[in-house]
Amino acid sequence: MKRGKKILVLSCLLISFMLVSCDDSYISSIPDFPVWLQLDLTSTYPTFRNSYNKSLTFEKPIIETDRVGYGGILVYTGFDGQYYAFDMSCPYEHKAKIKVHPNDIGQAICDSCKSVYDIGYGIGNPSSGKSKEVLRRYKANLSGDILSITR
């Protein structure tokens, strides 16, 4: 096989591998629990629509069909106006009852280990404290007036 064909074949294999290995999943210490929450931003949460740096927390289902993950769901409107959702369970503590809570400067802080996570742009990276793992993220999708949170 000529050198040019070998390079072409290797390049195609490398690109194929990269495309297959890229996805939105990541490994989290927070167990996989069902997540399903729909929020009506017109009637139930009108001040949350088109907001910045605001949060809602859900530790229990609103209605019977809701599922709030492992430790509850933190829904946040970032500095960029986008909607983000995180599990409230601290990834360092690994317990459903030890939660993070948002403050008014785009952070979530663990009740127990005091780790601080940056949520202002939807990442959930630890910025101080013992934790080295990001908060578990969930999908937040706005369709009309309904914000859906799913895993």
VENCOR-V288246 format. One record per residue. N is the residue number from 1. PHI is phi in whole degrees, 0 to 359 (999 if undefined). OMEGA is omega as a letter, one per 20 degrees, with the letter a starting at -180 (* if undefined). BURIAL is 1 if it has 9 or more other ideal C-beta (glycine too) atoms within 8 Angstrom, else 0. Layout:
{{N:PHI:OMEGA:BURIAL} {N:PHI:OMEGA:BURIAL}}
This chain:
{{1:999:a:0} {2:288:a:0} {3:302:a:0} {4:297:r:0} {5:290:r:0} {6:298:r:1} {7:297:r:0} {8:297:r:0} {9:296:r:1} {10:297:r:0} {11:296:r:0} {12:297:r:0} {13:296:r:0} {14:296:r:0} {15:296:r:0} {16:299:r:0} {17:299:a:0} {18:295:a:0} {19:292:a:0} {20:289:a:0} {21:278:a:0} {22:268:r:0} {23:207:a:0} {24:274:a:0} {25:277:r:0} {26:211:a:0} {27:274:a:0} {28:231:r:0} {29:284:r:0} {30:279:a:1} {31:297:r:0} {32:287:r:0} {33:234:r:0} {34:298:r:0} {35:227:r:1} {36:202:a:1} {37:213:r:1} {38:239:a:1} {39:244:r:1} {40:274:a:1} {41:278:r:1} {42:264:a:0} {43:266:a:0} {44:268:a:0} {45:231:a:1} {46:294:a:0} {47:283:r:0} {48:277:a:1} {49:289:r:1} {50:55:r:0} {51:255:r:1} {52:226:r:0} {53:55:r:1} {54:237:a:1} {55:221:r:0} {56:228:r:1} {57:236:a:1} {58:227:r:1} {59:265:r:0} {60:224:r:0} {61:299:r:1} {62:281:r:0} {63:237:a:0} {64:302:a:0} {65:275:a:0} {66:291:r:1} {67:228:a:1} {68:247:r:1} {69:70:a:1} {70:278:a:1} {71:243:a:1} {72:111:a:1} {73:239:r:1} {74:255:r:1} {75:255:a:1} {76:221:r:1} {77:259:a:1} {78:286:r:1} {79:298:r:0} {80:267:r:0} {81:83:r:0} {82:276:r:0} {83:265:r:1} {84:227:r:1} {85:220:a:1} {86:225:r:1} {87:286:a:1} {88:280:a:1} {89:285:r:1} {90:288:a:1} {91:293:r:1} {92:284:a:1} {93:279:r:1} {94:62:a:0} {95:235:a:0} {96:297:a:0} {97:275:r:0} {98:261:a:1} {99:242:r:1} {100:259:r:1} {101:227:a:1} {102:284:r:1} {103:249:a:0} {104:265:r:0} {105:236:r:0} {106:79:r:1} {107:228:r:1} {108:237:a:1} {109:238:r:1} {110:287:r:1} {111:296:a:0} {112:262:a:0} {113:276:r:1} {114:67:r:0} {115:297:a:1} {116:247:a:1} {117:242:r:1} {118:276:r:1} {119:243:a:1} {120:304:r:1} {121:240:r:1} {122:82:a:1} {123:271:a:0} {124:84:r:1} {125:290:r:0} {126:288:r:1} {127:250:r:0} {128:200:a:0} {129:101:a:1} {130:281:a:0} {131:291:r:1} {132:241:a:0} {133:253:r:0} {134:290:r:1} {135:296:r:1} {136:290:a:1} {137:263:r:1} {138:237:a:1} {139:280:r:1} {140:240:a:1} {141:232:r:0} {142:265:r:1} {143:230:a:0} {144:68:r:0} {145:257:a:0} {146:253:r:1} {147:261:a:1} {148:256:r:1} {149:247:a:1} {150:220:r:0} {151:263:*:0}}
